[in-house]
């Protein structure tokens, strides 16, 4: 018997003369691993992007709900939401939406990319007539939702995981993704 087992047996024997049973099974005990957890940066998908539009000419503010995968119009703007994501409740609140914004006026630049609620400078629609900002997400939970924990663990331990490109290589311009193409990762501030 180990020293600790003897101390436990002695303590039990002092407790009213109870029968002392050695703990042979304790030596071969396999302790359970802690429960698996999702990575802390797993964002939750939602079915509706909530967007605020400021018309700079008349100072009118309009809030529009855009279902993911559909278009919405406001005056000369056409907005398309590909996805809307929220941080999990365990992290600081933030929302990200992949938006495509086109202005029907001639010569106006379009926007296609992520807009974040807490980091508005990352995705900016530059237009002299309108300001467009993501306010939040709504609707039902949709993909990307956290995968089953077994899949998360397998990905974390996978030896053939993709290796990120070295920082000294110049970034290449990404082609415009098709509506069915997977979304790039949400840009996060350091």
C-alpha positions as CSV (number, residue, x, y, z in Angstrom):
1,X,0.0,0.0,0.0
2,X,1.1,3.5,-0.7
3,X,1.6,6.0,2.0
4,X,-1.5,7.9,1.0
5,X,-3.7,4.8,1.0
6,X,-2.4,3.9,4.4
7,X,-3.3,7.3,5.7
8,X,-6.8,7.0,4.3
9,X,-7.2,3.5,5.8
10,X,-6.0,4.8,9.2
11,X,-8.4,7.7,9.1
12,X,-11.3,5.4,8.2
13,X,-10.4,3.0,11.1
14,X,-10.5,5.9,13.5
15,X,-14.0,6.7,12.5
16,X,-16.0,4.5,14.8
17,X,-14.3,1.1,14.1
18,X,-15.5,0.8,10.5
19,X,-14.0,-2.1,8.6
20,X,-11.0,-1.0,6.7
21,X,-11.0,-2.1,3.1
22,X,-7.8,-1.6,1.1
23,X,-8.1,0.2,-2.2
24,X,-6.5,-2.1,-4.8
25,X,-8.7,-0.7,-7.5
26,X,-7.4,2.8,-6.8
27,X,-3.9,1.9,-8.1
28,X,-5.3,1.0,-11.6
29,X,-7.8,3.9,-11.7
30,X,-7.8,5.8,-15.0
31,X,-8.9,9.4,-14.4
32,X,-11.3,11.0,-16.9
33,X,-10.0,13.6,-19.2
34,X,-11.6,17.1,-18.8
35,X,-14.6,17.6,-21.0
36,X,-13.9,18.8,-24.5
37,X,-14.7,22.4,-25.2
38,X,-15.3,24.5,-28.3
39,X,-12.5,26.8,-29.3
40,X,-13.2,30.2,-27.8
41,X,-13.3,31.9,-31.2
42,X,-16.2,29.8,-32.6
43,X,-18.7,32.3,-34.0
44,X,-22.4,31.4,-34.3
45,X,-24.2,31.9,-37.6
46,X,-27.6,33.7,-37.8
47,X,-30.1,34.0,-40.6
48,X,-30.6,37.7,-40.7
49,X,-28.2,40.7,-41.0
50,X,-29.4,43.9,-39.4
51,X,-27.9,46.9,-41.2
52,X,-28.2,50.7,-40.5
53,X,-28.1,53.1,-43.5
54,X,-27.6,56.8,-43.1
55,X,-28.7,59.0,-46.0
56,X,-26.3,61.9,-45.8
57,X,-28.5,64.2,-47.9
58,X,-31.5,64.3,-45.6
59,X,-29.9,62.7,-42.4
60,X,-32.5,59.9,-42.5
61,X,-31.5,56.7,-40.8
62,X,-33.1,53.4,-41.9
63,X,-32.6,50.0,-40.2
64,X,-33.0,47.1,-42.6
65,X,-33.2,43.4,-41.9
66,X,-31.6,41.4,-44.7
67,X,-32.1,37.6,-44.7
68,X,-28.8,35.8,-45.5
69,X,-28.6,35.0,-49.2
70,X,-31.1,37.6,-50.2
71,X,-31.1,41.2,-51.5
72,X,-32.6,44.4,-50.0
73,X,-32.9,47.8,-51.6
74,X,-32.8,51.3,-50.1
75,X,-33.1,54.1,-52.6
76,X,-30.3,53.6,-55.0
77,X,-28.5,51.0,-52.9
78,X,-28.7,47.2,-53.4
79,X,-27.5,45.2,-50.4
80,X,-26.9,41.5,-50.4
81,X,-26.0,39.6,-47.2
82,X,-24.1,36.4,-47.6
83,X,-23.7,35.6,-43.9
84,X,-24.1,37.0,-40.4
85,X,-22.1,35.8,-37.5
86,X,-22.2,36.5,-33.7
87,X,-19.5,35.9,-31.1
88,X,-20.5,33.3,-28.5
89,X,-21.9,34.7,-25.2
90,X,-18.6,33.8,-23.5
91,X,-16.7,36.4,-25.4
92,X,-17.1,40.2,-25.8
93,X,-20.1,41.0,-28.0
94,X,-19.5,41.5,-31.7
95,X,-21.2,40.9,-34.9
96,X,-19.8,40.3,-38.4
97,X,-21.7,40.3,-41.7
98,X,-20.5,39.6,-45.2
99,X,-22.2,42.2,-47.3
100,X,-22.2,43.2,-50.9
101,X,-23.3,46.8,-51.5
102,X,-23.8,48.4,-54.9
103,X,-24.9,52.0,-55.6
104,X,-26.9,52.4,-58.9
105,X,-25.4,55.9,-59.3
106,X,-22.8,56.0,-62.1
107,X,-19.1,55.9,-60.9
108,X,-19.8,54.7,-57.4
109,X,-17.6,52.0,-55.9
110,X,-19.1,48.8,-54.7
111,X,-18.3,47.0,-51.4
112,X,-17.9,43.3,-51.0
113,X,-16.5,42.0,-47.7
114,X,-16.9,41.6,-43.9
115,X,-18.3,44.5,-41.8
116,X,-17.9,44.2,-38.0
117,X,-20.0,46.0,-35.4
118,X,-17.1,46.6,-32.9
119,X,-14.5,47.3,-35.6
120,X,-16.2,49.6,-38.1
121,X,-12.9,50.7,-39.7
122,X,-12.2,47.1,-40.9
123,X,-15.0,47.0,-43.5
124,X,-16.0,50.5,-44.8
125,X,-18.4,51.3,-47.6
126,X,-17.1,54.6,-48.9
127,X,-19.8,56.5,-50.6
128,X,-20.6,60.3,-50.6
129,X,-24.3,59.7,-50.3
130,X,-24.7,56.8,-47.8
131,X,-23.1,55.2,-44.7
132,X,-23.8,51.5,-44.2
133,X,-23.0,49.8,-40.9
134,X,-23.8,46.4,-39.5
135,X,-25.9,46.7,-36.3
136,X,-26.3,43.0,-35.4
137,X,-27.7,39.7,-36.4
138,X,-31.2,38.2,-35.9
139,X,-33.3,35.3,-36.9
140,X,-32.5,31.6,-36.4
141,X,-29.2,29.9,-35.8
142,X,-27.7,28.7,-39.0
143,X,-24.3,27.5,-40.3
144,X,-21.6,28.0,-39.3
145,X,-22.6,26.5,-36.0
146,X,-20.0,24.8,-33.8
147,X,-19.4,21.3,-35.2
148,X,-19.8,18.3,-32.9
149,X,-17.0,18.3,-30.3
150,X,-15.5,15.1,-31.6
151,X,-14.9,16.9,-34.9
152,X,-13.4,19.9,-33.1
153,X,-11.0,17.6,-31.2
154,X,-10.0,15.8,-34.4
155,X,-9.3,19.0,-36.2
156,X,-7.2,20.3,-33.3
157,X,-5.0,17.1,-33.3
158,X,-4.9,16.6,-37.0
159,X,-1.3,16.5,-38.2
160,X,-2.2,17.4,-41.8
161,X,-3.8,20.7,-40.9
162,X,-3.1,23.5,-43.4
163,X,0.0,25.5,-42.7
164,X,-0.4,29.3,-42.8
165,X,1.7,31.2,-45.4
166,X,4.8,32.9,-44.2
167,X,4.4,36.6,-43.3
168,X,7.2,37.7,-45.6
169,X,5.2,36.6,-48.8
170,X,3.1,39.4,-50.3
171,X,-0.6,39.0,-50.1
172,X,-2.4,38.3,-53.4
173,X,-5.6,40.0,-54.3
174,X,-8.4,37.5,-53.8
175,X,-10.9,36.9,-56.6
176,X,-14.5,37.8,-56.0
177,X,-16.1,34.7,-54.4
178,X,-19.1,33.0,-55.9
179,X,-22.3,32.9,-53.7
180,X,-21.6,29.2,-53.0
181,X,-17.9,29.6,-52.2
182,X,-16.9,29.3,-48.5
183,X,-16.5,32.6,-46.7
184,X,-13.1,33.8,-45.7
185,X,-12.4,34.0,-42.0
186,X,-13.7,37.0,-40.0
187,X,-11.0,39.6,-39.7
188,X,-10.1,40.0,-36.0
189,X,-8.2,42.8,-34.4
190,X,-5.1,41.8,-32.5
